[in-house]
């Protein structure tokens, strides 16, 4: 992922409400059009997103950068169907989120989106394998198929030998690898990661980001990853920056 200014483009020429990339392979995995989200009312209102538009082609890992409070988490929550915009349109894998009710959004999150959080979000009483299997249990996947998929995912993230350990017995980097395996368990079309290396040291964080880069390729999914680490930004196919509620593309 890339720091701004490295491509010789001025801020005035790159700042735009639209950051659209044509995808010759077909419709994009993510299309966001004129997205607006505010908190509060009147003079106290905070305009987190001001008409944000962008597309993410299928198979890309796109990094989202921006200072603290710039709206990165707000944008991720909206794209993931966890929050509702004040205006604009979000289309995920051909589905317009505005056409879905609560049950439809739940099904979308369960079946087509994998989430990775800074805090790992693992259930402490479950083993690594059981944590990875949670999304498959929610989908009522056949037990044998579930067991095989869990083993495959733990192997993919290099934790096959830690399947029976609980989160408290694992390092921070290992816990985040379990979280990545869990996010991939249901074969999502889209991965959404909010500062996935935020609680890790630099070396472990880089290893986790390299793993994300590799699994996006091997699993054929698309990823939108919020991060502030310049070293990690270099692993993305593209970088989008949120500034003053608008998108700048690098």
C-alpha positions, 0 to 999 in steps of 0.5 A: 500500500502506498503513501500519497504523492508517490505518483506525482498526482496533486491532491486537487487532481486526485480528490474526487467523489468518484474512484472508479476502475473499469473491470474487463472481467465483468461487474465489480465485486463492490460498487459504492455510489454517492455514499453519505453518512452523518452522525448527530444533527444540526451544528453538532453533526459529523459528516463521516462520508460525503458522497463517496464512490468507488469500485473494487474489481473481483480478485483485488485486495484494496487498502483503505487508509486515513487518519483516525476518525476519518470514517474508515470503520464507518465505510467498512460497516456500510459495505458489510451491511452492518450499518445503513447509509443516509444516502447513496448506493452499495452493490455487493456481488451484484446485490443492491443492499438497499433492496435487502431487509434484515434477514436478507442482510443477515444472509448476505453477511453469513454466506458472502462476506467474511469479517476480520477485526482488530480485536480478533473476536474469537470465542475464548471457550472454543478451540481454534478449530471450533472458532473457525467452524462457527460460520459453517455451523450457522450455515448448518454445513454437514459435519464431515464437510465442516470438519474438512473445511476447518482443517483446510483453513487451519492448514492454509494459515499455518495452524494445523498443529494448533487446532485444539488450542484455545485463544488464550493459549495462542499468541496475538499473531496466531489468534489473528490467523485463526480469525482469518481462517474463520473469515474464509471458512464460508468461502466468502466472495468478499473479505472486510478487514478493519485494522487487522494488524492493529494489535500486532507488532510490526513483524507479526503484522507484516506476516499477517498481511502477507498471509491475507495477500496470499489467501486472496489469491488462493481463494479467489476472493476480493478484500477491502482492508483498512490499515494505517501502516505504510509498510502494509499498504505496499501489499495492496493492489490499490489504495483508497484514502478517506479524507474529509469524507471523500475518497482519494485514490493513489 
